[in-house]
Every structure is written in structure tokens, then in C-alpha cells.
Amino acid sequence: MMFLTEQSRGLITDAVKRYTGRLEELQLLRPVHGGSINKCYQMGYGEARFFLKVNSARQYPGMLRAEAKGLRTIADTHTTKVPLIIEVFETQEEQVLVLEWIESGPNTSSSQESLGRSLANLHSHTSDHFGLEYDNYMGSLPQSNTMAVSWSDFFINQRLKPQVELGQRSGVLSKEILSLFDSLYQGLDGLSPAEKPAFIHGDLWGGNYMISSEGEPALIDPAVCYSNREADIAMTMLFGGFQSLFYEAYNEVFPLEPGWKERLDLWNLYPLLVHLNLFGVSYLPQIKAILIKYV
């Protein structure tokens, strides 16, 4: 692990030793797919396998600690599997997250149904407020979770406005688009029925869940908060990766409110703005079309 400082290598080795109860030498280290933000590896100590995620502590302060906290919060609901956290730490230069290694299996109809049911059960966990007691990240962008009583207040001030302001500062949002957002804010309250805040994954596209070799779904890379549960459902449809059986199973456990399909684009304004600010103007026509639809 020459890409890590000696301090980080020692902390990882100590964590693995505590977990396995054995002192093993590192025998396997290979890069694996883990998104565009972090460097990710599979590590092998004897027969034990682990997932290693590494990033700069200066560029994205607290990002992996927030990810670990989100995984723990999901685990505490006892509704769905998440990778076990072996270690998370930051040094002056690096941040490191070590998770159990989950061996991937086939994405079957049965596993999609199981994923739908487990997500519905996750969403059944509620709060008196929208938001969360800690902030986290959406991709590589900071995500504020300051609590609010109403869903529209939370959605406007903690989701849409921060991304709109970022797009305005970078010059990718025109005065026309900014005016459309102002109009949306004025009428947002009437666009969705009132529901209690639901605990959501927050970034639930097809790359942020996996199916284990035993066929059990597991959620990864969360951006958790208490929000409208339709935001998770909308995200599942934005980039694909979920079968119709997933939605059928979800609705059997926790039926969505009437008209939910007509509101999907509304919730996807947030991830589309995130993608606009991260990857550029190709997302702008879709954002504009959604705004025109709702204003």
C-alpha cells in the first residue's frame, strides 16, 4: 500500500487485526470499481477480504466519516444489509474507510423483490422533522441536512437552493432558469401530499446497491436524511437499474401515495442539479423541461 502514508497503513493493519483476531500479512491488493470520486481496492489478509476506500482529507473533509455514519444509521434500522464498517479515520492528508468485502451475486427477480421490501421498511422509519442531525455529501458535493418542519422548506432550502446558487456562481444557470426556480418555490407546497418524513438512502441509483452471492441486497454509498420517500423512488428511475418487481414489492409493503409517478421529475431536480454542477451543462435541458412542467 505504497500509495498510503505509513501512518495510514499501520492503522489499517491494526483494524484488520482487531477484526480477524489474527496477525496476517497483506497478500492481495487490487483496484476495483468504486465510482469516480474515491480510489477503491480489494484487500486480502489471509482468507479475509476487505473493501478499502481512500481519498484526500483536505479536498473532501469528513466525507468518508459521513459515509460510515450513514451506513451505521441504516444498519440501526435493522431493515436492510449494509457493509460492516471495519475502520474509518482521517489523517492530515488522507481519509480512509475499510468495509467488509461483499462478494457480488446475480441480480435476480427474487433479489429485486427483497430490495423493494427492505427499502419500504427503511422508509417506514420516521422523524418529527425533515433533515438529519449531521450533514453529509451527495457525490463529492457537501449536503446540508439542517432540519425543517415542512417538506417544502427542507426541499427548497437544503436541496434546491444550495445547488441553484452553486450553478449561478459558476455561470451555468441563466436568468431564465433562475426565474423558473423562483416560480417553483412559490407553488411547491401544493405539488405533493403531506407525508411524515421518511428515512431515505438519498442517492439510490443502480450503482449504489449490490446483491451478495447469497442473493441478499445491500445498500452502499448513502447520502441519508429524513425526507420525502418519493425522492428515493424517483432516483431509482433516473438512471435505471431496478426491475418492475422492485416497485411491486415496495408497494405491497408501503404503498406510495396516488399520483407518485407524476411527481418523479420534481424530486429528480435535486440529483440533476448535482450532476449539472459536477459534470456540466448537458443536464440543463432536462432541468429546464422539468421546471416548465411544474410551474
Disulfide bonds with the S-S distance in Angstrom:
none
